[in-house]
Amino acid sequence: MKIKINRESFFRVFQIAAAVAPARSPKTILQNVKIEVTKDQGILTATDTEVGVKLTVPDLEIVTPGSAVVPVSRLSMILRESSDDLLEIDASSEKTLITGANSRFELQAQNPDEFPEVSGFDDKDYYEINANVLKELIKRTLFATDSESSRYALGGVLLEMDDKTITAVGTDGRRLAKMQGVLKKVGKPQSGATTIVPSRSMQLMERILPDGEVPVQISARANDLVMKEANGIFYTRLVEGRFPKWRDVLPKRESTNRIDIPVGPMYSALRQAAIVASEESRGIDFTFHKGSLVLSNSTAEIGQSRIEMPVPFDQDELTITLDHRYVADFLKVLQPDKTFTLDVENAEAAAYCETDDNYGYVIMPLSKDRR
């Protein structure tokens, strides 16, 4: 195999593959990436057996087709440190040579046939969704998962897909984020498919997705999920376990307080109120008066804060205590010039935040003795 690559564009794709390959593994072959070159294209493959990617190599000049296995750590350092715009990779059964105008590296070769296969995408029945929609679904739910929980299902994002809608849900048991988007069926995929995708896989999926309204195909199977987009294929095994009945967590209220709040000013006020918060005292009091919201906190060893901002509230005074980190996580994934609706009933009931684009977020309140 012999190819010529543009170092910068190759490095951008390689970094995604490198994030998949394990730094340590009993199977040392997995600490490599596989480069497969036909007469038409080059494919970069990486896997840890749980997650895998097959990425098209851009700006590639093919001299001789073939395949090679190259260590991730060494190739990463070469691509990062080299000052050459173009590099040549020449691989044989004995060694792999990487040369530039002013550099030459010789790496030990391994047998490409020993590298595990990564599942391709040959399904005729699948779902199709715009890349920007899927990226937004991931961004707005992934942060609410809990990868350290003993309940494995909480360490992933639930995806529910039906004829026209995809719903993503993430929760750690103390807060829950859910968002809906539009998709379409191609062929006859299983309607009402439900999968739990590991949090790490969702992070990697977000990295591989292109920007814009680019179509992405998703095939959800019994134990794995495969995603295909223009530049590559992404494979992941699914989380085993039962996801909580998330619909039961969403508040169902007849009489409540719904307040429209601007994202930017709220985030600014929250950051100020949290200045005196500590790891032991994370609760911020949200006190609604007629026409205003006061965010306050008091920590014995640090001090006190009190931040006031105008809001359209005209009911009796109401105070609810929330973990400022959970509120900040919600605000950070929204545009600062947007507005969200905060639904609060009393100090003991969950707070519910929602936007006009099918996004909802539940936060459990803190009791006074847990502030």
Secondary structure, 3 states (H helix, E strand, C coil): CEEEEEHHHHHHHHHHHHHHCCCCCCCHHHHEEEEEECCCCEEEEEECCCEEEEEECCCEEEEECEEEEEEHHHHHHHHHHCCCCEEEEEECCCEEEEECCCCEEEEECCCHHHCCCCCCCCCCCEEEEEHHHHHHHHHHHHHHCCCCCCCHHHHEEEEEECCCEEEEEEECCCEEEEEEEECEEECCCCCCEEEEEEHHHHHHHHHHCCCCCCEEEEEECCCEEEEEECCEEEEEECCCCCCCCHHHCCCCCCCCEEEEEEHHHHHHHHHHHHHHCCCCCCEEEEEEECCEEEEEEEECCCEEEEEEEECCCCCCCEEEEEEHHHHHHHHHCCCCCCEEEEEECCCCCCEEEECCCCEEEEECCCCHHHC
